[in-house]
Amino acid sequence: MARQPQPNANRSVSWGAVLIAVVIGAAVALVFGQTLRHGFINFDDGAYVYQNPEVNAGLTGHGIWWALTQPHARNWHPLTTLSHMLDCELFGLNPGGHHLTNVILHASTAVLLFCVLRRMTKTLWQSAFVAAVFAI
């Protein structure tokens, strides 16, 4: 008689961890979601977004090539530039849409940090604390 494989206890869903992840994501949305009503800032948003014709054009073949090969604002950061181009493609120059992308990315990163720390350290509350401090 063949042995039935035992379910891996490490792979079972911990509803406490799921709840913590939801709370971390909700906390980011609560704290930073208010930026959806804010405008662009005058520090560097002009150079990166609203005064940059390459970025304003959205995702174009020329723009993608430009993002991958040319520095702007004294930096070469193609992933950031492509992200701004995608924001312009989706939201135009509506700053709320750009801020929404940032809130989603930050919430996702905070939840991912919690999951990685929990997996690496096998601790729930310590991982939740570190992720919450990072999140907020």
Buried (B, 14 or more C-beta within 10 A) or exposed (E): EEEEEEEEEEEEEEEEBEEBBEBBBEBBBEEBBEBBEEEBEEEEBEBBBBEBEBBBBBBEEEBBEBBEEEEBEEEEBBEEBBBBBBBBBBBEEBBEBBBBBBBBEBBEBBBEBBBEBBEEEEEBEEBBBBBBEBBE
